[in-house]
């Protein structure tokens, strides 16, 4: 369990499977979703070690990209590793980004570390003009299991979790895949693609 704040992650070594994050089956699924959706600018909230943009560039992805992470150490490491990409430190719960600035927002494996789930999800949707790709960690019985100390092992059913979604977004796609680590074979990763509802068609 790791809290969502910069100091908690500064000396937190990434597990080996995170180093292969771009190749795990559910991560490849996320990459395929990014490539499928029509967009020109992508925001990656919780970019960690920049595995997604590396995998996307290898796939021929040419869209504009901004990676944000709460931990300055990871931001600096990403800048050194990928000097042609844009990274900055930021908090998912209070993004310093204008409304609808990005066509696509990637919000992958972050929300379970937060103690302000609805606030962070609202922020991700606020800055998106089209799509949000959201991935969560859970079990077959619960779409979402929290990891923060404040709400440790709080389980959300699929129905309860989806009540957190802003009303101006609909679920375009939903999928569940096995957790990528042997240690968590009974767990699942859930993927949502949320689409902003056209204001003229409400």
C-alpha positions as CSV (number, residue, x, y, z in Angstrom):
1,X,0.0,0.0,0.0
2,X,1.4,3.4,-1.0
3,X,-0.3,6.7,-0.3
4,X,-0.9,9.2,-3.1
5,X,1.6,11.9,-2.2
6,X,5.1,12.8,-3.4
7,X,7.0,11.9,-0.3
8,X,5.5,8.4,-0.1
9,X,6.8,7.6,-3.5
10,X,10.2,9.3,-3.5
11,X,12.1,6.3,-2.2
12,X,9.5,3.7,-3.3
13,X,11.2,1.3,-5.7
14,X,9.1,0.2,-8.6
15,X,8.2,-3.5,-8.5
16,X,9.7,-5.5,-11.4
17,X,6.4,-5.9,-13.1
18,X,6.0,-2.1,-13.4
19,X,9.2,-2.0,-15.3
20,X,7.5,-4.2,-17.9
21,X,4.2,-2.3,-17.6
22,X,4.0,-1.5,-21.3
23,X,4.0,-5.2,-22.2
24,X,1.7,-6.7,-19.6
25,X,-1.6,-7.9,-21.2
26,X,-3.8,-5.3,-19.6
27,X,-1.4,-2.5,-20.4
28,X,-1.3,-3.6,-24.1
29,X,-5.1,-3.4,-24.0
30,X,-4.8,0.2,-22.7
31,X,-2.4,1.0,-25.5
32,X,-4.8,-0.4,-28.0
33,X,-7.6,1.7,-26.6
34,X,-5.5,4.9,-27.0
35,X,-4.7,4.0,-30.6
36,X,-8.3,3.3,-31.4
37,X,-9.7,6.6,-30.1
38,X,-9.7,9.7,-32.3
39,X,-7.7,12.5,-30.5
40,X,-4.8,14.9,-31.0
41,X,-3.7,15.5,-27.4
42,X,-3.3,13.1,-24.6
43,X,-2.9,13.7,-20.8
44,X,-1.4,10.8,-18.8
45,X,-2.3,11.3,-15.2
46,X,0.1,9.3,-13.0
47,X,2.6,8.6,-15.7
48,X,5.1,7.0,-13.3
49,X,8.0,5.8,-15.4
50,X,6.5,6.9,-18.8
51,X,5.9,3.3,-19.8
52,X,2.8,4.1,-21.8
53,X,4.2,6.9,-24.0
54,X,7.3,4.8,-24.7
55,X,5.1,1.9,-25.8
56,X,2.9,4.2,-27.8
57,X,5.8,5.9,-29.6
58,X,7.1,2.4,-30.5
59,X,3.7,1.8,-32.1
60,X,4.0,4.8,-34.3
61,X,1.9,7.2,-32.1
62,X,2.5,10.8,-33.1
63,X,0.0,12.8,-31.0
64,X,0.9,15.5,-28.5
65,X,1.5,14.2,-25.0
66,X,1.7,15.5,-21.4
67,X,2.6,13.2,-18.6
68,X,1.8,14.2,-15.0
69,X,2.9,12.5,-11.8
70,X,2.6,13.5,-8.1
71,X,6.2,12.5,-7.5
72,X,8.9,14.9,-8.6
73,X,11.5,12.1,-8.7
74,X,9.6,10.2,-11.4
75,X,9.0,13.4,-13.4
76,X,12.7,14.2,-13.4
77,X,13.6,10.6,-14.4
78,X,11.1,10.8,-17.2
79,X,12.5,14.1,-18.5
80,X,16.0,12.6,-18.5
81,X,14.9,9.4,-20.2
82,X,12.6,11.1,-22.8
83,X,13.8,14.7,-23.3
84,X,11.5,15.2,-26.3
85,X,8.4,14.5,-24.2
86,X,6.6,16.9,-21.8
87,X,6.3,16.0,-18.1
88,X,5.3,18.0,-15.1
89,X,4.5,17.4,-11.4
90,X,0.8,17.6,-10.5
91,X,-1.9,16.3,-8.3
92,X,-4.8,14.3,-9.8
93,X,-7.2,15.8,-7.3
94,X,-6.4,19.3,-8.4
95,X,-5.1,19.6,-11.9
96,X,-3.7,23.0,-12.9
97,X,-5.1,22.5,-16.4
98,X,-7.9,24.3,-18.2
99,X,-11.2,22.7,-18.9
100,X,-11.3,20.4,-21.9
101,X,-7.7,21.0,-22.8
102,X,-7.1,17.3,-23.9
103,X,-9.1,15.1,-26.2
104,X,-8.0,12.0,-24.3
105,X,-7.1,11.6,-20.6
106,X,-5.5,8.4,-19.5
107,X,-6.1,7.7,-15.8
108,X,-4.6,4.3,-15.3
109,X,-4.0,2.6,-11.9
110,X,-4.1,5.8,-9.9
111,X,-7.6,6.2,-8.4
112,X,-7.1,3.3,-5.9
113,X,-4.4,5.2,-4.1
114,X,-6.5,8.3,-3.6
115,X,-8.8,9.3,-0.7
116,X,-10.8,11.6,-3.0
117,X,-12.1,9.3,-5.6
118,X,-14.9,11.3,-7.0
119,X,-12.9,14.5,-6.9
120,X,-10.1,13.0,-8.9
121,X,-12.4,11.4,-11.4
122,X,-14.2,14.7,-11.8
123,X,-10.9,16.4,-12.5
124,X,-9.9,13.8,-15.1
125,X,-13.3,14.4,-16.9
126,X,-13.1,18.1,-16.5
127,X,-9.9,18.5,-18.5
128,X,-11.1,16.0,-21.2
129,X,-13.0,17.2,-24.3
130,X,-13.8,13.7,-25.6
131,X,-12.5,10.6,-23.7
132,X,-11.2,9.3,-20.4
133,X,-9.6,5.9,-20.2
134,X,-9.9,4.7,-16.6
135,X,-8.4,1.6,-15.2
136,X,-9.1,0.2,-11.7
137,X,-8.0,-2.7,-9.6
138,X,-10.4,-5.1,-8.0
139,X,-11.8,-8.6,-7.8
140,X,-14.6,-10.4,-9.8
141,X,-17.0,-9.2,-7.1
142,X,-15.8,-5.6,-6.8
143,X,-14.8,-3.3,-9.6
144,X,-12.7,-1.2,-7.4
145,X,-10.6,-1.8,-4.2
146,X,-8.9,1.2,-2.5
147,X,-5.3,1.2,-1.4
148,X,-5.2,4.4,0.6
149,X,-4.8,4.1,4.3
150,X,-7.9,6.2,4.9
151,X,-10.1,3.7,3.0
152,X,-8.0,0.6,3.1
153,X,-9.7,-2.4,1.5
154,X,-12.9,-0.5,0.8
155,X,-14.7,-2.3,-2.0
156,X,-17.0,-0.8,-4.6
157,X,-19.4,-2.8,-6.6
158,X,-19.5,-2.0,-10.3
159,X,-22.8,-0.2,-9.9
160,X,-21.6,1.8,-6.9
161,X,-18.3,2.7,-8.6
162,X,-20.1,3.9,-11.7
163,X,-22.2,6.3,-9.6
164,X,-19.0,8.3,-9.2
165,X,-18.9,9.1,-12.9
166,X,-19.9,12.6,-13.9
167,X,-23.3,12.9,-15.5
168,X,-21.9,14.4,-18.7
169,X,-19.9,11.3,-19.5
170,X,-21.2,7.9,-20.6
171,X,-19.5,4.5,-20.6
172,X,-18.4,3.8,-24.2
173,X,-16.5,0.6,-23.5
174,X,-15.9,-1.7,-20.5
175,X,-13.6,-4.7,-20.2
176,X,-11.9,-6.7,-17.4
177,X,-8.6,-8.5,-17.7
178,X,-6.5,-10.6,-15.4
179,X,-4.1,-8.9,-13.0
180,X,-0.6,-9.1,-14.6
181,X,1.2,-10.4,-11.5
182,X,1.3,-14.1,-10.4
183,X,0.8,-12.9,-6.8
184,X,-2.6,-11.4,-7.7
185,X,-4.1,-14.0,-10.0
186,X,-7.5,-13.8,-8.3
187,X,-7.6,-10.1,-8.9
188,X,-8.6,-8.2,-12.1
189,X,-7.9,-4.9,-13.8
190,X,-11.1,-3.1,-15.1
191,X,-11.0,-0.8,-18.0
192,X,-13.5,1.9,-18.8
193,X,-13.6,4.2,-21.7
194,X,-15.7,7.2,-20.8
195,X,-17.0,9.5,-23.5
196,X,-18.2,13.1,-23.1
197,X,-21.9,13.3,-24.0
198,X,-22.5,15.7,-26.9
199,X,-24.2,18.7,-25.4
200,X,-26.5,18.9,-28.4
201,X,-27.7,15.4,-27.9
202,X,-28.5,15.2,-24.2
